[in-house]
Amino acid sequence: MARLTDSQRRIAIAVSSVLALIAVIAGTLALTGARDDERAQRGGQSNDRAAGERGKERGGSDDADGRVPRDIVHATESGGKAVNITIDDGPDPVWTPQVLDVLRTNGVKATFCMIGPQAQAHPDLVKKVVAEGHRLCDHTVSHDITMDHKSVAYQKKQILDAKKMIENAAGGAKVRYYRAPGGAFTPDSRRIAAEHGMRPLGWNVDTKDFELPGSAGIVAAVKNELANGPTILFHDGGGPRGETVQALREVLPWLKSQGYGFSFPQITGPGR
C-alpha cells in the first residue's frame, strides 16, 4: 500500500477531527433535546404559576360550548379602559368591613378571594360582601402556595372544600372564580375549578401590600404596574391591612381621575 504524503496525512487528520467534532455536536443536541422534552413534561406547573403571578402566560380556552374556560383570566368583562379590583385572604373581622366602606364610598365593586375557614368563621361578612354587589372567589382551604407540587386529590379537596365553605357562608351565592395561592395553578387545578363553574383568576398588578411597604408604596405599585394589565391584587386578610385600606382610599379616586372604570373579571371568553 502506498504511503501517504505529509500533505495527505494532514488532510486525513483534519477530516478525522471534523468528523469527531460533528459527532460531539450531534450528541450534545440529542442530549439537549431530551432535557428539553423532560422540562416540557414538567413545565406545566411553573408556566401556570407564572400566569397567575404575572398575567403573561395563557392556556387554551374551552368555552366554545358555553362551559367556564380553564385558562387563567385577567381581562375585564366590560372591556375598554377598566380595572378589576381583587381582594385576597379574608374575610377578616377588622379589615374587611373597612375595605367594604372604602369600596362603597367610591362606588366600586370588587372580587373577594376568600379562604374557606375564614368564610366559615365569618358568614356575616361573606353575606355583606354579596349584599353589596361584590363577587366571590375561592382561595382554597389553607392557602398552600406549594399546591402545584401536591397530588391532584389534594388540590381537588383544597378547592372544592373551600368552595362549599364559602357558598354555605354566603347563603347560597355562587363562587364565580378560583385563584390559586401564590399563583400555584396547575392544569389539573384549573380543570377542577372550571368543571365546578369557577374561572381561574390571575392578576397583573401585585401591590405586595402583604409586605407592608406603606400606603404610598402600595399606591406606587399600582401606578407603576398598571400597564401590565387590568387585574389588581390587594389583601384584606393575612395580617394588618391598615396600609391597604389607606392605599385604596387614595388609589380608587386616582384611577377614576385617569379615566378608568371598574369591572369584574371575565367568566367566559378568552383569558388575557
Phi, psi and chi 1 to 4 in degrees:
 res  aa     phi    psi   chi1   chi2   chi3   chi4
   1 MET       -  135.3 -176.8  173.1   65.5      -
   2 ALA   -67.3  142.1      -      -      -      -
   3 ARG   -78.4  146.4  -62.1 -178.8   55.7  145.5
   4 LEU   -76.3  140.2  -64.2  175.0      -      -
   5 THR   -72.5  166.1   66.4      -      -      -
   6 ASP   -57.8  -39.9  -71.9  -16.7      -      -
   7 SER   -65.1  -43.4  176.0      -      -      -
   8 GLN   -65.9  -36.8  -70.9  171.6  -33.4      -
   9 ARG   -64.0  -42.2 -171.8  179.1  -63.1  110.2
  10 ARG   -63.1  -39.8  -77.0 -164.7  -64.6  -89.6
  11 ILE   -64.3  -42.3  -68.7  171.3      -      -
  12 ALA   -63.8  -41.6      -      -      -      -
  13 ILE   -63.3  -42.7  -67.8  170.6      -      -
  14 ALA   -62.5  -43.5      -      -      -      -
  15 VAL   -62.1  -44.5  169.3      -      -      -
  16 SER   -60.7  -39.7  -63.0      -      -      -
  17 SER   -65.3  -41.5  -62.4      -      -      -
  18 VAL   -63.9  -43.6  169.2      -      -      -
  19 LEU   -62.8  -39.1  -69.3  173.9      -      -
  20 ALA   -65.1  -41.4      -      -      -      -
  21 LEU   -63.4  -40.9  178.8   59.6      -      -
  22 ILE   -61.3  -41.4  -69.8  171.1      -      -
  23 ALA   -63.2  -41.6      -      -      -      -
  24 VAL   -63.7  -44.9  169.5      -      -      -
  25 ILE   -61.9  -43.2  -68.0  171.9      -      -
  26 ALA   -62.1  -41.6      -      -      -      -
  27 GLY   -64.4  -40.5      -      -      -      -
  28 THR   -63.2  -43.3  -59.2      -      -      -
  29 LEU   -63.5  -39.6  -71.2  173.8      -      -
  30 ALA   -63.8  -42.6      -      -      -      -
  31 LEU   -65.5  -42.5  178.5   59.3      -      -
  32 THR   -60.9  -42.6  -59.4      -      -      -
  33 GLY   -61.2  -41.5      -      -      -      -
  34 ALA   -63.5  -41.7      -      -      -      -
  35 ARG   -65.6  -39.7  -72.8  174.7  176.3  169.7
  36 ASP   -62.0  -40.9  -74.6  -14.2      -      -
  37 ASP   -61.4  -40.6  -72.1  -16.2      -      -
  38 GLU   -65.2  -43.5 -179.1 -177.9    1.4      -
  39 ARG   -63.1  -39.1  -81.1 -164.8  -65.5  -92.4
  40 ALA   -63.0  -36.9      -      -      -      -
  41 GLN   -67.2  -31.8  -69.7  172.1    1.1      -
  42 ARG   -94.5   -9.8  -64.6 -175.2  -47.6 -141.7
  43 GLY   -80.5   -8.9      -      -      -      -
  44 GLY   -59.5  -36.7      -      -      -      -
  45 GLN   -68.5  -47.6  -66.1  175.8  -12.0      -
  46 SER   -67.1  -37.0   59.5      -      -      -
  47 ASN   -63.2  -41.5  -74.6  -16.7      -      -
  48 ASP   -64.0  -41.2  -88.9   25.4      -      -
  49 ARG   -61.3  -43.7  179.8 -177.7  -76.9  -89.1
  50 ALA   -60.9  -36.8      -      -      -      -
  51 ALA   -62.4  -41.0      -      -      -      -
  52 GLY   -68.8  -40.5      -      -      -      -
  53 GLU   -78.7  -40.6  -68.7  175.9  -13.7      -
  54 ARG  -112.4  -14.2  -61.3 -169.1  -59.9  -88.5
  55 GLY    69.7   28.6      -      -      -      -
  56 LYS  -116.6  -11.1  -65.1  179.6 -178.4  177.0
  57 GLU  -107.8  141.3  -58.4  -77.4  -11.6      -
  58 ARG  -136.6  141.8  -61.8 -163.7  -60.4  -85.8
  59 GLY   -97.0  176.6      -      -      -      -
  60 GLY   -72.8  150.3      -      -      -      -
  61 SER   -92.4  145.1  176.5      -      -      -
  62 ASP  -127.5   38.1   62.6   -9.9      -      -
  63 ASP   -97.4   14.9   65.7  -25.8      -      -
  64 ALA   -61.4  -29.7      -      -      -      -
  65 ASP   -99.6   14.3   59.9   -1.9      -      -
  66 GLY    92.0   -3.8      -      -      -      -
  67 ARG   -71.3  162.0  -66.9 -179.8  -61.6  170.1
  68 VAL   -68.1  128.0  172.4      -      -      -
  69 PRO   -68.0  157.3  -20.5   33.0      -      -
  70 ARG   -90.1  -18.4  -60.3  177.8 -174.3 -177.7
  71 ASP   -73.6  156.7   56.6  -25.7      -      -
  72 ILE   -78.6  127.1  -61.1  168.4      -      -
  73 VAL   -98.5  145.8   71.6      -      -      -
  74 HIS  -132.1  -19.4  -52.5   87.3      -      -
  75 ALA   -71.1  156.1      -      -      -      -
  76 THR   -86.5  152.5   62.3      -      -      -
  77 GLU   -67.2  -37.1  -79.9 -172.0  -16.9      -
  78 SER   -75.1  -26.1   65.5      -      -      -
  79 GLY    71.4 -175.3      -      -      -      -
  80 GLY    69.0 -155.9      -      -      -      -
  81 LYS   -88.2   89.6 -168.3  174.2 -177.9  179.6
  82 ALA  -148.9  161.1      -      -      -      -
  83 VAL  -128.2  158.8  -63.6      -      -      -
  84 ASN  -108.0  118.7  -58.7  -44.7      -      -
  85 ILE   -89.2  122.9  -57.9  -63.5      -      -
  86 THR  -123.8  140.6   64.9      -      -      -
  87 ILE  -127.5  121.1  -45.4  -71.8      -      -
  88 ASP  -111.2  156.7  -77.9   20.4      -      -
  89 ASP    82.1    2.5  -66.6   -0.9      -      -
  90 GLY   -92.1 -160.9      -      -      -      -
  91 PRO   -78.9  151.4   28.4  -34.1      -      -
  92 ASP  -123.2  132.1 -178.8  -82.8      -      -
  93 PRO   -66.1  -20.5   21.4  -32.0      -      -
  94 VAL   -89.6  -49.0  174.2      -      -      -
  95 TRP   -93.4  -34.2  -54.4  113.5      -      -
  96 THR   -60.2  -44.3  -58.1      -      -      -
  97 PRO   -60.0  -35.4  -26.1   36.3      -      -
  98 GLN   -70.1  -39.7  -64.4 -175.6   46.4      -
  99 VAL   -62.7  -43.3  168.6      -      -      -
 100 LEU   -61.1  -39.2  -73.4  171.0      -      -
 101 ASP   -61.5  -43.9  -73.3  -14.4      -      -
 102 VAL   -65.9  -42.7  177.2      -      -      -
 103 LEU   -62.1  -43.8  -66.2  171.7      -      -
 104 ARG   -63.1  -44.6 -171.7 -174.2  -42.9  109.7
 105 THR   -58.0  -36.1  -62.5      -      -      -
 106 ASN   -96.0    2.0  -72.4  -85.3      -      -
 107 GLY    64.6   37.1      -      -      -      -
 108 VAL  -113.2  136.4  172.1      -      -      -
 109 LYS  -102.4  145.1  -54.6  -57.8 -179.4 -172.3
 110 ALA  -134.6  170.4      -      -      -      -
 111 THR  -109.9  122.2  -60.0      -      -      -
 112 PHE  -101.8  115.2  -76.8   77.0      -      -
 113 CYS   -93.8  105.1  -59.9      -      -      -
 114 MET  -103.6  145.5  -64.1 -175.1  174.8      -
 115 ILE   -81.0  130.6  -55.0  -65.7      -      -
 116 GLY   -51.0  -55.3      -      -      -      -
 117 PRO   -63.2  -30.5  -26.6   36.7      -      -
 118 GLN   -64.9  -43.3  -72.8  -66.9  109.2      -
 119 ALA   -63.6  -42.3      -      -      -      -
 120 GLN   -62.1  -36.4 -168.0  173.1   49.9      -
 121 ALA   -77.6  -21.3      -      -      -      -
 122 HIS  -133.6   61.6  -55.2  -71.6      -      -
 123 PRO   -63.0  -27.1   23.1  -34.1      -      -
 124 ASP   -62.6  -39.1   54.2  -33.2      -      -
 125 LEU   -71.1  -38.3  -71.3  176.9      -      -
 126 VAL   -61.8  -45.0 -178.1      -      -      -
 127 LYS   -63.2  -36.2  -69.8 -179.9  174.8   68.8
 128 LYS   -67.1  -41.1 -173.0  172.7 -176.3 -180.0
 129 VAL   -56.9  -47.3  165.6      -      -      -
 130 VAL   -66.2  -44.2  172.7      -      -      -
 131 ALA   -61.5  -28.7      -      -      -      -
 132 GLU   -90.6    9.2  -63.3 -164.6    7.8      -
 133 GLY    90.8   12.4      -      -      -      -
 134 HIS   -89.2  166.6  -52.7  -69.5      -      -
 135 ARG  -108.8  159.3  -72.0 -173.3 -176.3  175.2
 136 LEU  -106.7  145.6  -59.4  175.1      -      -
 137 CYS  -136.9  139.0  172.2      -      -      -
 138 ASP   -82.6  123.1  179.6  -24.0      -      -
 139 HIS  -119.9   26.5 -155.0   33.4      -      -
 140 THR    75.3  179.5   73.9      -      -      -
 141 VAL   -83.3  -46.0  171.3      -      -      -
 142 SER  -122.7   11.5   57.2      -      -      -
 143 HIS    50.6   51.2 -160.0  -84.6      -      -
 144 ASP   -86.0  107.7 -177.8   -4.7      -      -
 145 ILE   -78.2   -0.7   62.2  173.0      -      -
 146 THR  -104.9   18.6   66.5      -      -      -
 147 MET   -55.9  -30.4  -86.4 -176.2   61.6      -
 148 ASP   -70.8   -5.1   51.8  -16.8      -      -
 149 HIS  -110.4    9.0  -60.7  -69.4      -      -
 150 LYS  -105.0  169.1  -58.1  -67.6  178.5   65.1
 151 SER   -66.6  160.2   69.6      -      -      -
 152 VAL   -63.0  -38.2  174.7      -      -      -
 153 ALA   -62.0  -40.2      -      -      -      -
 154 TYR   -64.1  -47.2  175.0   88.3      -      -
 155 GLN   -59.2  -44.3  -65.1  175.8   57.3      -
 156 LYS   -61.2  -43.6 -176.1  174.4 -177.0  178.8
 157 LYS   -65.8  -42.8 -175.2  169.8  177.6   60.4
 158 GLN   -58.4  -42.6  -77.7  -79.4  -42.9      -
 159 ILE   -74.9  -50.5  -64.8  166.7      -      -
 160 LEU   -76.6  -32.8  -61.7 -173.1      -      -
 161 ASP   -64.9  -41.1  -76.4    2.6      -      -
 162 ALA   -64.5  -42.8      -      -      -      -
 163 LYS   -56.1  -45.9  179.6  178.4 -173.3  -70.7
 164 LYS   -64.2  -43.1 -176.4  176.0  179.8  179.9
 165 MET   -60.7  -44.7  -68.2  176.0 -173.0      -
 166 ILE   -67.7  -45.5  -63.1  165.7      -      -
 167 GLU   -67.3  -37.2  -69.5 -176.5  -17.5      -
 168 ASN   -63.5  -42.8  -74.6  -14.6      -      -
 169 ALA   -65.3  -31.9      -      -      -      -
 170 ALA   -79.7   -7.0      -      -      -      -
 171 GLY    76.1   24.7      -      -      -      -
 172 GLY   111.4  -12.0      -      -      -      -
 173 ALA   -61.2  143.1      -      -      -      -
 174 LYS   -83.4  143.9  -63.4  -60.5 -178.5 -176.1
 175 VAL   -84.6  122.8  174.6      -      -      -
 176 ARG   -99.7  -15.8  -48.4  -64.7  -64.2  -83.9
 177 TYR  -138.2  162.4  -51.6   94.7      -      -
 178 TYR  -131.4  126.6  163.6   66.2      -      -
 179 ARG  -119.7  122.4  173.1  174.9  -82.6  166.8
 180 ALA   -73.2  136.0      -      -      -      -
 181 PRO   -57.1  130.5  -23.1   33.8      -      -
 182 GLY    64.5   14.4      -      -      -      -
 183 GLY    74.6   19.9      -      -      -      -
 184 ALA   -80.6   55.7      -      -      -      -
 185 PHE   -73.7  153.2  -70.8   98.6      -      -
 186 THR  -135.1  162.5   67.9      -      -      -
 187 PRO   -55.0  -36.7  -28.9   37.1      -      -
 188 ASP   -69.5  -42.9  -75.1  -51.1      -      -
 189 SER   -66.2  -35.8   69.7      -      -      -
 190 ARG   -66.3  -40.7  -67.8 -171.0  -72.2  108.3
 191 ARG   -63.5  -45.9  172.4 -174.9   55.0   78.3
 192 ILE   -59.5  -46.7  -68.4  162.9      -      -
 193 ALA   -60.8  -49.4      -      -      -      -
 194 ALA   -63.5  -39.7      -      -      -      -
 195 GLU   -64.1  -20.2  -73.2  175.3   -8.5      -
 196 HIS  -109.0   24.0  -70.3   82.4      -      -
 197 GLY    81.3   16.4      -      -      -      -
 198 MET  -115.9  125.1  -62.7 -179.6  -69.3      -
 199 ARG   -81.0  126.5 -177.8   70.6 -176.1  -93.8
 200 PRO   -59.2  131.4  -26.2   36.9      -      -
 201 LEU  -122.6  122.4  173.5   59.5      -      -
 202 GLY   -99.6 -157.6      -      -      -      -
 203 TRP  -153.3  158.0   63.9   87.4      -      -
 204 ASN  -112.6  -33.1  -53.3  105.6      -      -
 205 VAL  -115.5  113.2  178.4      -      -      -
 206 ASP  -101.9  107.0 -174.1   -4.8      -      -
 207 THR   -72.3  -16.1   63.4      -      -      -
 208 LYS    52.3   35.4  -68.2 -174.0  169.5   58.4
 209 ASP   -64.8  -20.8   53.8  -10.8      -      -
 210 PHE   -68.2  -16.5   56.9   87.8      -      -
 211 GLU   -86.0   -0.9  -65.5 -179.5   -4.5      -
 212 LEU    53.6   59.4  -55.6  179.3      -      -
 213 PRO   -82.9    2.1   33.0  -36.1      -      -
 214 GLY    92.8  151.4      -      -      -      -
 215 SER   -61.3  -35.8   59.8      -      -      -
 216 ALA   -64.0  -37.1      -      -      -      -
 217 GLY   -66.6  -37.0      -      -      -      -
 218 ILE   -67.3  -44.7  -62.6  169.1      -      -
 219 VAL   -62.2  -42.6  172.6      -      -      -
 220 ALA   -62.7  -38.2      -      -      -      -
 221 ALA   -61.7  -41.0      -      -      -      -
 222 VAL   -62.0  -48.7  173.9      -      -      -
 223 LYS   -64.4  -37.8  -66.5  179.8  178.3 -179.7
 224 ASN   -77.3  -28.9  -67.8  -22.7      -      -
 225 GLU  -106.1   -1.7  -64.1 -175.4   24.0      -
 226 LEU   -61.4  -26.4 -164.4   53.5      -      -
 227 ALA   -65.7  -16.9      -      -      -      -
 228 ASN   -68.4  -27.1  -65.9  -15.9      -      -
 229 GLY   151.3  178.9      -      -      -      -
 230 PRO   -90.8  -10.9   33.1  -36.7      -      -
 231 THR   -97.3  118.9  -60.0      -      -      -
 232 ILE  -109.7  133.6  -52.7  174.3      -      -
 233 LEU  -104.8  121.6  171.6   60.1      -      -
 234 PHE  -125.1  174.6  -61.9   95.3      -      -
 235 HIS  -132.8  141.2  -66.6   80.7      -      -
 236 ASP  -117.4    6.9   64.3  -19.3      -      -
 237 GLY  -143.9  179.0      -      -      -      -
 238 GLY    84.3    7.7      -      -      -      -
 239 GLY   154.6 -175.6      -      -      -      -
 240 PRO   -67.7  129.6   23.5  -31.8      -      -
 241 ARG  -123.2   25.0  -63.1  -67.3  170.8 -120.7
 242 GLY   -61.2  -36.8      -      -      -      -
 243 GLU   -64.2  -38.5  -66.1  177.1    0.7      -
 244 THR   -65.2  -43.8  -60.2      -      -      -
 245 VAL   -59.1  -47.0  172.5      -      -      -
 246 GLN   -65.1  -39.8 -179.9   56.9   37.1      -
 247 ALA   -62.5  -40.7      -      -      -      -
 248 LEU   -62.6  -38.1  -75.1  166.5      -      -
 249 ARG   -59.4  -31.8  -69.3 -168.1 -177.4  107.2
 250 GLU   -89.6  -42.4  -61.6  174.3   29.7      -
 251 VAL   -79.9  -30.2   80.7      -      -      -
 252 LEU   -65.1  -47.4  -63.9 -179.6      -      -
 253 PRO   -62.7  -35.2  -23.7   34.4      -      -
 254 TRP   -63.4  -43.8  177.4   82.1      -      -
 255 LEU   -59.6  -42.4  -73.9  164.8      -      -
 256 LYS   -61.3  -41.6  -71.2 -177.5  179.4 -179.1
 257 SER   -65.3  -22.9   74.6      -      -      -
 258 GLN   -90.5    4.7  -59.7  -59.0  -56.6      -
 259 GLY    88.7   11.8      -      -      -      -
 260 TYR   -84.3  141.4  -74.4   92.7      -      -
 261 GLY   -99.0 -179.6      -      -      -      -
 262 PHE  -126.9  137.3  -62.1   88.9      -      -
 263 SER  -140.5 -175.4 -175.1      -      -      -
 264 PHE  -110.0  156.3  -69.1  113.5      -      -
 265 PRO   -63.5  149.4  -19.8   32.4      -      -
 266 GLN   -60.9  143.1  -74.5 -174.4   -7.0      -
 267 ILE  -100.8  -41.9  -65.1  175.1      -      -
 268 THR  -109.8  168.9   59.7      -      -      -
 269 GLY    97.1  167.5      -      -      -      -
 270 PRO   -70.0  144.5   27.0  -35.0      -      -
 271 GLY   -80.6  142.3      -      -      -      -
 272 ARG  -163.8      -   57.8 -178.3 -177.0  -87.9
